[in-house]
Amino acid sequence: MALSKIEEARSLGDEELLNAIAETKRELFQLRFQKATRQLDKQVHQFKHLRHRLSQLMTVQRERQLMAIEEEAAATTESVSA
């Protein structure tokens, strides 16, 4: 299984992005639980894939937050100068 591409995360809508983050966190929790109870077989590589996916999703979320802040600041600056 290859690592996911960040373009896939960027193509998601805001609601889909939040759902994907929640689902990935849930999957990571389940994997940690399986590991702690020794039910996890040879799926250790899934930790890397899920952590990578989660970091991509959270990066896209933060990019969108920063863009919204910049747009708000630009709108405020335009209204003050007008």
C-alpha positions as CSV (number, residue, x, y, z in Angstrom):
1,M,0.0,0.0,0.0
2,A,1.5,3.3,-1.1
3,L,1.3,6.4,1.0
4,S,-1.5,8.7,0.1
5,K,-1.0,11.9,-1.8
6,I,-1.8,15.3,-0.3
7,E,-3.7,16.3,-3.5
8,E,-6.3,13.8,-2.4
9,A,-6.7,15.6,0.9
10,R,-6.9,19.0,-0.8
11,S,-9.7,17.8,-3.1
12,L,-11.9,17.1,-0.1
13,G,-14.6,19.6,1.0
14,D,-14.5,21.1,4.5
15,E,-17.0,18.7,6.0
16,E,-15.4,15.7,4.3
17,L,-12.0,16.8,5.7
18,L,-13.3,16.9,9.2
19,N,-14.8,13.5,8.8
20,A,-11.6,12.1,7.4
21,I,-9.6,13.4,10.3
22,A,-12.0,11.9,12.8
23,E,-12.0,8.6,11.0
24,T,-8.2,8.4,10.8
25,K,-7.9,9.2,14.5
26,R,-10.4,6.5,15.3
27,E,-8.5,4.0,13.2
28,L,-5.2,4.9,14.9
29,F,-6.9,4.4,18.3
30,Q,-8.2,1.0,17.2
31,L,-4.7,0.0,16.0
32,R,-3.1,1.1,19.3
33,F,-5.8,-0.8,21.2
34,Q,-5.1,-3.9,19.2
35,K,-1.4,-3.6,19.7
36,A,-1.9,-3.2,23.5
37,T,-4.1,-6.3,23.7
38,R,-1.7,-8.2,21.4
39,Q,-4.3,-8.7,18.7
40,L,-2.3,-6.9,16.1
41,D,-0.6,-9.3,13.7
42,K,1.6,-8.1,10.8
43,Q,-0.1,-4.7,10.3
44,V,2.5,-2.6,12.0
45,H,3.0,-0.7,8.7
46,Q,-0.5,0.7,9.1
47,F,0.7,3.0,11.9
48,K,3.0,4.8,9.5
49,H,0.3,5.1,6.8
50,L,-2.3,6.4,9.2
51,R,0.0,8.9,10.9
52,H,1.1,10.1,7.4
53,R,-2.5,10.5,6.3
54,L,-3.5,12.3,9.5
55,S,-0.6,14.7,9.1
56,Q,-1.7,15.5,5.6
57,L,-5.3,16.0,6.5
58,M,-4.3,18.3,9.4
59,T,-1.9,20.2,7.2
60,V,-4.7,20.9,4.7
61,Q,-7.0,21.9,7.5
62,R,-4.4,24.4,8.8
63,E,-3.7,25.8,5.3
64,R,-7.4,26.5,5.0
65,Q,-7.5,28.2,8.4
66,L,-4.6,30.4,7.5
67,M,-6.1,31.3,4.2
68,A,-9.4,32.3,5.9
69,I,-7.5,34.5,8.4
70,E,-5.6,36.2,5.5
71,E,-8.8,36.8,3.6
72,E,-10.4,38.3,6.7
73,A,-7.4,40.6,7.3
74,A,-7.4,41.7,3.7
75,A,-11.1,42.5,3.9
76,T,-10.6,44.4,7.1
77,T,-7.7,46.4,5.6
78,E,-9.7,47.2,2.5
79,S,-12.7,48.5,4.5
80,V,-10.5,50.6,6.7
81,S,-8.7,52.2,3.8
82,A,-11.9,52.9,1.8
